Amino acid sequence: MKLRSETFLTNEEERLLLRIARTALETWVREERRLDLSGYSLTPALRESHGAFVTLRRGGELRGCIGYTTHGEPLAEAVRDNAINASSRDPRFDPVTEDELPEIVVEVSALSHGDTPDTPFRRVSDISEIVIGRDGLYIERPPYRGGILLPQVATDHDWDVGQFLAAVCRKAGYPDRAWELPNARLYRFSAQVFSEADLQEEA
């Protein structure tokens, strides 16, 4: 799936990030070694700090997904690290094995900057601001942990805004309508989403 609600990467930069993610995944699974990025020609955009998630699918089914919204490291490093994390540290799944590698499809979600450069989030004051296919959602109710869903989750499930809101509340362990509570903080964010499947379709 390719989502480009706010494009800040070129096609070439997308391909390079996918190559980094794939190589990092295979290097870790085969050798338990973190990929050295010094041999890659990174553009300024790939050296800029952005949050990123890496999603792994096998046979169309989720096989791992991990990322972070802010970390202070370059985007290329975030993609490398989360390719490793998605393959080995997602608590929902066993680590990816070498035999699975040919069947794994890698997807990258590079998060745009939000209200300030150090966060991808924009505070939601009215749910009419939320656009399916453009926005991901994050909800928190301090001091409790929050929940996040990437933009493509809503389109993958064909959800409307109400269903998306209920789902992100459940992801955080809250009631479906917790976003209406006075202590709830609801945010939206956008991401440039691209995968190896897109490259196969273009070939």
C-alpha positions in Angstrom: 0.0 0.0 0.0 1.2 3.5 -0.8 -0.1 6.5 1.1 1.3 9.9 0.3 -0.8 12.4 2.2 2.2 14.6 2.8 5.1 13.7 0.5 8.6 14.5 1.7 10.5 11.6 0.2 11.2 11.0 -3.5 10.6 7.6 -5.2 14.4 7.0 -5.0 14.5 7.7 -1.3 11.6 5.3 -0.8 13.4 2.6 -2.6 16.6 3.2 -0.6 14.7 3.0 2.7 13.1 -0.3 1.6 16.5 -1.6 0.6 17.9 -0.6 4.0 14.9 -2.2 5.8 15.2 -5.4 3.8 19.0 -5.7 4.2 18.8 -4.9 7.9 16.1 -7.6 8.3 18.1 -10.2 6.5 21.4 -9.3 8.2 19.8 -9.5 11.6 17.9 -12.8 11.0 20.9 -14.5 9.5 23.7 -13.1 11.5 22.2 -11.2 14.5 24.2 -8.2 13.3 23.0 -4.7 13.0 23.4 -3.3 9.5 26.2 -0.6 9.1 24.8 2.3 7.1 28.1 4.0 6.4 28.2 2.5 2.9 24.9 4.1 1.9 24.6 7.5 0.2 22.0 9.1 2.4 20.2 12.2 1.3 19.5 15.1 3.6 15.9 13.9 4.0 17.1 10.5 5.2 19.4 12.1 7.7 16.6 14.2 9.2 14.9 13.1 12.4 11.5 11.4 11.7 9.5 8.8 13.5 9.1 5.6 11.5 7.4 2.2 11.7 8.3 -1.0 9.8 5.6 -3.5 9.1 6.3 -7.1 8.0 3.7 -9.2 6.3 3.8 -12.9 5.2 1.1 -14.1 2.9 -0.9 -10.9 3.4 -1.0 -11.4 7.2 0.8 -9.3 9.8 4.1 -10.8 10.9 5.4 -7.9 12.9 5.2 -4.2 13.3 7.2 -1.9 15.5 8.2 1.8 15.4 8.4 5.0 17.3 6.9 8.4 16.8 10.0 10.4 18.0 13.4 9.2 18.7 15.9 12.0 17.7 17.8 9.8 15.2 18.0 10.0 11.4 15.1 8.5 9.5 17.4 5.9 7.8 18.5 4.7 11.2 15.0 4.5 12.5 14.0 2.4 9.5 17.0 0.1 10.0 16.4 -0.3 13.8 12.6 -0.9 13.4 13.1 -3.5 10.7 15.2 -5.4 13.2 12.7 -4.7 16.0 9.7 -5.8 13.9 11.4 -9.1 13.1 12.6 -10.0 16.6 10.9 -7.9 19.3 7.2 -7.7 18.5 5.7 -9.5 21.6 2.7 -10.8 19.5 4.9 -13.0 17.3 7.9 -15.4 17.4 11.0 -14.0 15.8 11.2 -14.2 12.0 13.2 -17.2 10.8 15.6 -17.4 7.9 13.2 -19.8 6.1 10.5 -17.1 6.2 12.6 -14.3 4.6 11.6 -15.0 0.9 7.9 -14.6 1.9 8.2 -11.5 4.0 7.0 -8.2 2.5 8.4 -5.1 4.1 6.4 -1.9 4.5 7.8 1.5 5.8 5.7 4.3 7.3 7.8 7.5 7.5 6.0 10.0 9.8 5.7 13.6 8.8 6.4 16.4 11.2 3.4 17.7 13.2 2.7 20.8 15.1 6.4 21.1 15.9 9.4 19.4 14.2 10.0 17.2 17.2 6.6 15.4 17.1 4.4 14.0 14.3 1.2 14.8 16.2 -1.4 17.4 15.6 -4.0 17.9 18.4 -7.6 17.1 17.2 -10.1 19.7 18.4 -13.0 18.3 16.3 -13.3 14.8 14.8 -14.3 16.4 11.5 -10.6 17.1 11.1 -9.8 13.4 10.7 -9.5 12.1 7.2 -9.5 8.4 6.5 -6.5 7.5 4.3 -4.5 10.5 5.4 -4.4 10.4 9.2 -3.3 8.0 11.8 -4.5 8.4 15.4 -2.9 8.6 18.8 -4.9 8.8 22.0 -3.6 9.2 25.6 -5.2 9.6 29.0 -2.4 10.5 31.4 -1.1 8.8 33.5 -2.2 5.8 31.5 -0.4 4.4 28.4 -1.6 5.6 25.0 -2.5 3.8 21.8 -1.6 4.4 18.2 -2.8 3.2 14.8 -1.1 4.0 11.5 -3.1 5.6 8.7 -3.2 2.5 6.6 -5.0 0.5 9.3 -8.2 2.3 8.7 -8.1 1.8 4.9 -7.1 -1.8 5.3 -10.2 -2.5 7.4 -12.5 -0.1 5.5 -13.3 1.8 8.6 -15.1 5.1 8.9 -14.0 7.8 11.4 -16.2 6.4 14.2 -14.8 2.9 13.8 -11.2 4.2 13.6 -11.7 6.2 16.9 -13.2 3.1 18.6 -10.3 1.0 17.4 -7.5 3.3 18.7 -9.3 3.5 22.0 -9.3 -0.3 22.3 -5.6 -0.3 21.2 -4.9 1.8 24.3 -7.1 -0.4 26.5 -9.8 2.2 26.9 -13.6 2.0 26.3 -14.6 2.6 22.6 -15.7 6.2 23.3 -12.9 7.2 25.6 -11.9 9.9 23.1 -14.9 11.9 24.4 -13.7 11.9 28.0 -12.4 15.2 29.5 -8.9 13.8 30.3 -8.4 12.2 26.8 -6.0 13.8 24.4 -6.6 12.8 20.8 -4.0 13.5 18.0 -3.8 12.8 14.3 -0.6 12.3 12.3 0.3 11.6 8.7 2.8 9.3 7.1 4.3 8.5 3.8 3.7 4.7 3.5 5.3 2.5 0.9 6.2 -1.2 0.6 8.0 -3.8 -1.5 4.6 -4.8 -2.9 4.4 -1.3 -4.5 7.7 -2.0 -6.3 6.5 -5.3 -7.6 3.4 -3.6 -9.0 5.5 -1.0 -10.7 7.8 -3.6 -12.2 
